[in-house]
Amino acid sequence: MKFKVDKSICVGCGACIGVCPNRAIKIENDGKSSIDQKKCKQCGECQKVCPMNAIKEIKKA
């Protein structure tokens, strides 16, 4: 399972950055979080702490 930030919901609070054990998340120039898929280990900690529920699981087809 992979995770993606829904930029239309993200408020850029940074809660996800603090819990990511792999430092896979950063705030982009648009002020929204972004997940580096190469660094992400799919632990789901970011999704658990997002107050806006902006981090969504990407369903594999």
C-alpha positions as CSV (number, residue, x, y, z in Angstrom):
1,M,0.0,0.0,0.0
2,K,1.2,3.5,-0.8
3,F,0.1,6.9,0.5
4,K,-0.5,10.2,-1.2
5,V,-1.4,13.6,0.0
6,D,-4.7,15.1,-1.2
7,K,-3.4,18.6,-1.8
8,S,-7.0,20.0,-1.9
9,I,-7.4,19.0,1.8
10,C,-3.9,19.4,3.2
11,V,-3.3,22.6,5.2
12,G,0.4,22.2,5.5
13,C,0.4,21.8,9.3
14,G,3.4,19.4,9.2
15,A,2.1,16.8,11.7
16,C,3.0,14.1,9.2
17,I,6.6,15.2,8.9
18,G,7.2,14.8,12.6
19,V,6.0,11.2,12.7
20,C,7.6,9.8,9.5
21,P,10.5,7.5,10.5
22,N,12.0,7.6,7.0
23,R,11.9,11.4,6.5
24,A,9.8,10.8,3.4
25,I,7.6,13.8,3.8
26,K,8.3,17.5,3.2
27,I,6.4,20.7,2.7
28,E,6.5,21.8,-0.9
29,N,6.6,25.4,-2.3
30,D,2.8,25.3,-2.4
31,G,2.7,25.0,1.4
32,K,1.3,21.4,1.2
33,S,2.9,18.1,2.3
34,S,4.4,15.7,-0.3
35,I,5.4,12.1,0.2
36,D,8.6,10.8,-1.5
37,Q,7.5,7.4,-2.7
38,K,11.1,6.2,-2.9
39,K,11.7,6.9,0.8
40,C,8.2,5.9,2.1
41,K,8.1,2.5,3.8
42,Q,4.2,2.4,3.9
43,C,4.1,2.4,7.7
44,G,0.9,4.6,7.8
45,E,2.0,6.8,10.7
46,C,1.4,9.9,8.6
47,Q,-2.1,9.0,7.9
48,K,-2.9,8.3,11.5
49,V,-1.8,11.8,12.7
50,C,-3.2,14.0,9.8
51,P,-5.9,16.2,11.4
52,M,-7.4,16.9,8.0
53,N,-7.5,13.2,6.8
54,A,-5.6,14.5,3.7
55,I,-3.3,11.4,3.4
56,K,-5.0,8.8,1.4
57,E,-4.1,5.2,0.7
58,I,-3.4,4.5,-3.0
59,K,-5.3,1.4,-4.1
60,K,-3.3,-0.9,-6.4
61,A,-5.2,-1.9,-9.5
